Amino acid sequence: MRFFVVVDQLSDWALTLPGVEVITAKEYLTDEEIAQVRHARVFNLCRSFRYQSFGYYVSLLAEARGHKPMPSVQTISDLKSPSMTRFVSDELEEMIQQSLKHLKSEKFFLSIYFGKNVAHAYDRLSSHLFSQFPTPLMQASFQNVKGKWALQNIHTLIQSEIPTEHVPFVREVATEYLAGKRVQVKKKNAQRYDLAILVNPQEKTPPSDKKALNKFQKAAEKVGFEVDFITKEDYNKLAEYDALFIRETTGVNHHTFRFARRASAEGLVVIDDPESILKCTNKVYLSEVLNRYRIPIPKTVILQRDNIDEVNKIGFPCVLKQPDSSFSNGVIKVEDQKHLLTILPELLDKSDLLIAQEFIPTAFDWRVTIFDGQPLFACKYFMARRHWQIYETLNSGKVLSGRHETIPVGNTPKKVLSCALKAAQTIGNGFYGVDIKEFEDQCYVIEVNDNPSIESGCEDQILHDELYEKIMGMMMRRVESMKSWSGK
């Protein structure tokens, strides 16, 4: 792999780093030999990243060539986004307050060089900001308002803006960062492509247990991937991979969505893709799109503060759902009007819209798991004992669940398979679990889930190791197709 530092003028970068070529933006954009390089990391240190500037085009063409630019076009967009800055400030609020609490000034400027600051006291904050906005040289501005610090903006730096006394430190951390990347590349040359599996070791109900994750790793290695398990702390490493497989419960207002979005922008094959996460995690969207394509669903109304009486079209009991509910959380069975009026205020404080559906009593729910338009298996998930849902969360926090029965595709009722495939097609061609209730000889789609559960001893009961190999094989074919299409 070749490493390029790209600047507007060669005088903009006077540091000599081992194994790194310093070139101008004009050279990078016009030199045909550089354009043909297959594997490269591009550290874009141009003075401006405004739309259609040289700096913008360096990152844009780097992505088109299959090179890995820093910052990427997505990062450039994020750096300019006040909403993204506010979001990160809120997410890192506790860390920001802890890191800056000793300061007496109203403003503070934190220079971040390859994820590090000259003062070790700010290393943790610098690392987290670097993971959110992967940029070689940048400065974060903080404002203290009434004793509370907030991130105001982040902008890129060029070498002339680096204090002279910081230059030796910048050389050190840049060399360390680049050396680390080369070690990683050397380690991975035994396999064709690199796969990152995003997990959360602290998650109580992850989509895959540890044993299943190990099976995914073995299957991925068997088809030709080098595998790393990563966590939310590894956001800045995404550009080093060819594919991302998310095995952590997803959400839009969550780091999993940012990982998916970033991976997609970096040109990785990503499951779950950001569009699927966006669509599947919102039940308002699902009800609209399934209705549009005339796919049977339970009687449904969308409630807001001004149309509570619409629930009478469904009747009681009914099921009330928060749009982003998952694992039976945020899903409430409402017995009557009085119960409805009791719980509505709290739910409407969280979301302006709610889903109300007719209650369909069944002993079990079907789930058909589909990848790339192909059904892999089906499961019957039975209700928890003496409960109306598959999962029951006790006051103690303990989660109870009903038994399950995994069924081969060939033994699954055709009407269930057909309904599931039609529902999945309304979302995309990703990795989905379609939940269906079968009642009085009719199938009703309850929801289409991204990030479906694959746990050892449950969903893999029929196919065993073959299930993991099928999924990883599909990931590999997507990577090969992308690389072949782009000529890399």
C-alpha positions, 0 to 999 in steps of 0.5 A: 500500500502506498501512502500519500500526503496531498497538499496545495503546495509542497511547501505546505508540508515540510515534515518527512515521514518514512514511506510517505509521498508528499504530492500536490493536489494537482498531481494527485488529480491529473497524474495517470500513474497515481490514478492507477495505483490500486491500494493507497491511503490519501491524507488530504491536507489541502487548505480548503474543502469547500464544495468543488475546491481542489481539496474536495475533489482530492477526497472525491476522486480518491473514493472513486479510485478505491483509495482511502482518503482522510478526510472522506467526503462524508467527513467533510460534509460532517465537519460543515454540519452544525447538526452533526456537531451538536449531536456529537457534543450531546453524545460526548457531553459527560466526557467533555465536562469531565475533560474540561472541568478544570478550565476557567476560561470561556473558550477552549481550542483543542488541537488534534493530530492523528487523534492525539493532543500534546497534553495527555489529559485530553487524549481520550477526548481527542480520540473520540472526536477523531473517531467521529471526524476522522481527519489528520489535523483538526481543531475543536472549539469549545464554549463554556456557557453558564458553567457547561462546556459544549462543542461549537465547531471543528475545522481542519488545520494545515501545517502553518497553523501548527505551533512550532513547539508542536511540530516534533509531536506531530511528526511522532504521532503521524509516524506512529499512526502510519506505522500502525496502519502498515503493520495491519496491512502486513498482518492481513495479506493472507486473505483477499479482503477485510471484514469488520464485525461490529459488536457490543460486548455489554449488550444484554440481548445482542442479535448474535451470542458469542458462540454464533459470532465465533461461527461467523468468524470461522465462516468468514475466514473460510470464504476468504475474509480476514476478520476483526471484531470492532466496537463503537470505539473503532469508528475511525478504522472503518476505511481499513476494511472492505466490508462491515457486518453489524451484529449489534442492535441497530437504531437511527439515533445510534452509533450503529447507524453512523457506522453503516452510513460511514461504511457506505460512504467509504465504499464498503459492503455493509450489512445492515445498510443505512437505508434498511436501518432507517426503514426497518427501525421505524414502524410508521414507515413500515406501515405506510410502505406495506399498505402501499404495496397491498401487503396484508398487515393488522388493522393499523392507525397512526396516532398523534395528539389530535386524533386519539379517537382513530383508535376506535377503528381498531377496537380493544384490545389493541397494540400500541407501538413506539415507532422505534420499538424492538425486542418487544420493548415499547410495545404495549397491549391496551385493554380499553379506553381508560388504559389508553388515556393513562399511557398515551401522555408518556409515549407521546412525549417520546414520539409525535406519532405512535402506531396502533394495531389490532390485537391478533392472538396467536400461539407463535409468530413466524419469522422468515430470514432473508438475505439478498432476496433468498429465504434462508430458514424460518422460525416459529417463536412461541409466546412467553409462558402466560404472556401475549408476547415472545419476550416478557421483561420482568420488573427485575430486568430479567427477560423471559422468552418462549420456545422456538422451532426452526424450520427448513425453507422447504417445509415452510408454508408457501403462503408464509414464504411468499408474504415474507419475500414480498414484504422484504422486497419493499425494503431492499435486498439486505439481511432481513427477518420478516415477522408474520402472524398466521390467523384464520388462514391469512398471513399478516406482516407484523414488521420487517426487521433489519439485523435479524437474530442469529444465535447458536442453538436457535436459528442455526438448528437446521443448517448449523455451520452452513448457515454462517457460511451462506451468509458470509458467502453472500457478503463475499460475493457482494465484495467481489462484485463491487471490486470487479465493477470498480476495476479494483 
